[in-house]
Amino acid sequence: MILCDVVGTVVMTVKHPALAGEKVLCCQPLDDAKEPAGAVILAVDRAQAGVGDRVLVMREGNGVRQIIGREQGKPLDEAVKMDWPVRSMVVGVVDRVDVAPRGASVGGASLGRARDAKA
């Protein structure tokens, strides 16, 4: 999942039948400093977000199919096999992002060392 800012909406007069009734948003991915990073992506909105909101976007087709399929009452094994033409979905509106300063400790572990070790 990635953090994004909603920068616009998409209006379609003709669309794939699977998108009937769906709201599609233009989402600008953000980097660790919450600055724009990369190209704007389109995502189906399941969190009632709007322009100006900071959102969490799932960018994995399998996860999206699971959400849509389960909403339609399908068992999980059928949901993941659905042919649904969407890869990205807004799954949450973010109220706040808290990031501990580099080198701070939580529960005795230095976040700076843990972050560096993953890089």
Secondary structure, DSSP 8 states (H G I E B T S, - for coil): -EEEEEEEEE--SS--GGGTT--EEEEEEB-TTS-B-S--EEEEESS---TT-EEEEEE-HHHHHHHHHHHTT--HHHHTT------EEEEEE-S------TT-EETTEEHHHHHHHH-
